[in-house]
C-alpha cells in the first residue's frame, strides 16, 4: 500500500533531513547556552532546561513530534518536497535520550555551582549535535545497535 501523502513518511521512518534540521537548531541553542554561561549561569541553566525538554519530547514521542521536528514537518518539509531518503525512528529516539542525559548532567552542573561540569556536558551535547548537523553523523544512532544488542541479550526477569 502506498503512502497517501508523499510528504509524510511511513510509520517508523522519518525524512533524514528532519533530524539534521533539528540538529542545526540544537547546535545553535547549545552554543548559545555556553556563551550565556560566561555571563549568567542561571540564564544558561534555563535555556539548557528548555533544550532538555526538547530532547525529552524527542526521546519519548519521536523526532517528528519534538518541537524542532514539528517545525520541520509543518514549515520546511512542504517547501522542499518529498523525502528521497528515510531512516528508522528508534535510533533517533535513542540519540535524543543521549542528548537528554548530557543536557540533564549539564543542567545539574550549572544548578549546583559546578559551572565547568555544566559546560563540559553541554559541550558534549553540542559536539554530538554539530556532528549530526554538519556531517550527518548521528553518534546516538551509531551507539544504538550496540545497546539494542545488549538489551536483547539480557535475561528476561519475567521468566
N, C-alpha and C positions, 0 to 999 in steps of 0.2 A: 504494500500500500504506500503510495507516495505521500509526501508531506504537503498538505493543502496550502500552506503559506511558505513560499521559498525563503523568506527572511527569518523563519522560526526553525531552528534545528530540531531534529527528533529528540525525544526524551532521552536523557542520559548523555547527551552530546551538547557541546557549545561551539560557537564560532571561535576559532583561535584568536581572532582579532580582539574579541571582547576582553579576555584576561590581560592581553598586552595593553589595551587602553586603560584598564583598571590599574595595571602596574605602573603606568606613567603617572596617573593621578596619585597613587600611593607613594611613588618616589618623590613627587613634589611635596606632599604632606609631610613625609618623614624628614626630608631635607629642611623643611620649614620648622619642624619640631626642634631639630638640632640647632638651627640658627636662633630661634626664640629662646632656647635653653641658655644661651650665652647671656641673655638679658633678663629673662624672667622664667625661672624653673616652674613656678605654678602655672603660668600660661602654657608652657611646653607640655606640662603634665595633662592639662585639659585637652589640648589638641591631640596628644597621643591617646588619651582615653577615647576621644571621638573616633580616631582611626581604629582603635581596638574593637569598638562596636562594629565598625565596618568589617573587620576581619571575622568577628564572631558571627555576623549575619552570613558572610560568605562561607564559613565553615559549616554552619548549621542548615542554611537554606539553599546553598549552592551559589556559584558565582553569578548566575543570571539574576538572582534576587538580592544580591548585595547592592548597596547604594550606587556604586560606580557601574555595576553590571546593569542596573536599571537605566542609568543614563545612557550607557552604550546601546542597550536594546531599543530604547524609545527615541533617542535623538540621533545617534551616529549610524547605527546599522541601516535604518531606512534610507539614508542618504548615500551609502556606499555599496548597496546591493547585497545579494545573497552570498552566504559563506561559500568559499571554494574549498575550505579545509575545516574539518571538525576535530574536536578532541573530547575524550571522556571527562565527565564531571568529577568522578571520585578522586582522582589525583589532585585536581584543582581545589577541592574542598579540603583535602589534607594540607595542601600548601597554605590555604587560608588559616588552618589551625596552627601551623608552624608560625605564621605571621602573628597570630593572636598570642601565642606563647611568648615570642620576642617582645611584642608590644606590652603585654602584662608585666613581664620582667623589667622592661624599661620604665614603665609607669611606677612599679614598686620602688625602683631605684630613685626616681625623681621624688616621689612622695616621702620616702624615708630619709631623704637628705643625702643619699649616695648618688650624687649627680653624675659622677663619672660612670658608675654602673648603669644608670639610666641612659646615658649617651652611648655606651657600648652596645647595649641590647637594641636600642633604636638604630644604631649603625648597622647591626646585623640584619635587621628587617629592611633597612634602606638598601643594603648591598643586594639582598635577595630580590627585592622589588626592581631595582635597577637592572640586574641581570636579565630578568624576565622582560622588562620593558624594552631595553636596548638591543638585546641579543636573542630573545625568545627562549632563554634558558630558565626553566622553572625548577629551582632547587628542590622545593617540596615535592614536585612531580617526579623528580629523579629518585628521591628517597622513598616515595610511596610504594613501589613494588617490593622493596625490602621489608617495609612494615607490613604490607599485606601478606607476604610470605610468612613472616614471623607469626602474625595473628592466626593464619590458617594452620600453622604447625603447633600452636598452643593447645594443651589438653582442654577438653570440654568439661567444665566443672559440673554440668548438669547430668552427666552420665553416671 
